[in-house]
Each structure stands twice: as structure tokens, then as C-alpha cells.
Amino acid sequence: MPLKILFLHGWHSVPGGVKPTHLIQRGHTVINPALDDDHFEQALAVAQANYDRNRPDVIVGSSRGGAIALNLKSGHTPLVLLCPAWKNWGTAKTLKPNAVILHSRADEVIPFADSSELLVASGLPEDALLEVGSDHRLADESSLAVMTWAAELLGSGQTPPWLDEAALEAMQEEGRLRSLPACNEASYLCDACGEEIVIPLDPCEGSCQQYVEDCPVCCRANLITIEYDSRGEVSIVAQPEQENGL
């Protein structure tokens, strides 16, 4: 279901970046206003005006944009915060329950500990903080996939899995939470010729994926099975197609 998303960009960033573009490519309507870099209150006023005018289904805020999102008067509208710079700007010190934070432990701009502190102050479980990416930008494919999943989940009104133990376990089994692989490709050995074949990965397709493809070297058909465990680690097995009757 297409959503209306208010995307608030970071400091010294501009509308139309990688993250809002990714959301648009998923079929969502993205409101992506230009936010003043020098005056936080002015940036907040612009964001508030766009929120009031458009009434989005979900708000996504990146870095300084995350701080703006925290300080908005947004009622029960859910938040997806990417490395929020809440200690640097604004006065909000807590997070609403229907919210999630994405952050990299390797973030060189905003410490990961800041997001952990925000969770504790808000009384939210540690599972509401998803560890993704390898830097502050969170512009890699896995981070973009998790951002989109979170926005679609919260924006559609579903119960956040970190507030529902059974749902949390189910999402962990699907490999959607935490430690999604930073890479977007892996390899397997063709059962027929033994060559190493590189294939793309898409964790958002589910925890257990299976399909048949021809080896680009020997042209023999392989049944490829890709599985993610609860930590997001991936295993790949290739078997001859005929052994499985496919």
C-alpha cells in the first residue's frame, strides 16, 4: 500500500537524496522539504508546516532531520529515525512508542550510544534500535531496505514488533531485524563444475529463499537455497536441479 511519507533530511543535505529517492522508487509519496541548515527553529517550522498540510502516514528523519522529527508536534504519527542527532539540536529527550531508530555502531558523526540513551530515557526495549550500515549515511542497500521496511510497517499501522514479543520473534526468524548483512551479494559453488558464482542478495525477500538458475560457466541448472538466521547471517546452498524434481 503506497504511503505518504514526510522525509526530513540531515544537516548540509538537500532534498532528493538517496534515501527519499529509494522510498519514491518503492511507490510512496514523499514530502521532502528543504530545511534551513543555520536556524533550527526555522527548519522545525518548515517541517511542522509540511506535516500539518500533508498529514503523512509516517515521518522519516535523518541525523539532524531526526532531531527535527522528535521535536515536531506530530501526535501519534510514527517515526523512523536514522542516526538521530537529538543531543545536538532541539529540546526533545524521549521517543514515542511507535518509533524505531536505525544506527550504525561505526557511525563517526553521531555516537551509537546516543541512540541507546534515547531508548532508555523513553522506556523502549533495545529491539527498537536496529543496528545497520557501516557509517553515518546509511545509504547502503541493506540500510535502505531496513528503512523502507520500518516505514512501511509503522506507516501501515501495524504493531511494532519490538512491542509485541511474538511478532518480534517472527520478524527475527525472517531475518529482517538487526545485523542484516552490510553486503548485497554472496557466492556459491556450482555443483556441476565447481566454479564460484556470485549472486545478489535481498534480505527483504524473506528468511528462506529458493530459486533455480543456470550456472553462467557450465550452463547446468542449480537449485539455490538462501537462508538468514535470527542474527541476519546468511547461508547459501546449491544443488543440482534434477535431484529436487523441479
C-alpha angles and dihedrals in degrees: 000000000000113000136204106236129188106210117195113196128215133255113297089007126116138214117276098043129149096277101050089041089055090053091049090051087056088061100259128135107241124198104201111174125187109252123206112250096204104045117048095189091053091049090049091051091053091049091048092050091051091048093049092047098045105027095209125208092231139005122224116193126185121205105306086012087059090056089050090050091053091053096047122108092237105146112207095342106132123243133219108192123193113203090326115213093211093145092055101049138025133008103264112116102173138058129226117246096247093063139097135198126215115198140156121228086217093058107139095190108043115028116241086226089067090064092046089052091050091053093051092048089050095048092238124144120255090250089074087072111074118199109220140148133018103255144020097279098064088201098135120111096255093051091048090050093052092045090053093045091051094047092048093046097049096034091056090056098249120151110264108249092227088066094047115057096201093048091046092056090048093051091047089053089052089055093235097122129071130347097028105176113273090216124072099208140051138171143237135193115248108240091217105046103012094234119147109244122196117217133180121254127217112179090186089072089074141272095282118040127174133180142145123246135168118246106249089219106046100011093231114144117247129193104224119204118190119187132180120201125213090275093055094251114146133221125189128198126184121199133173109271095229093059090066098045093239 
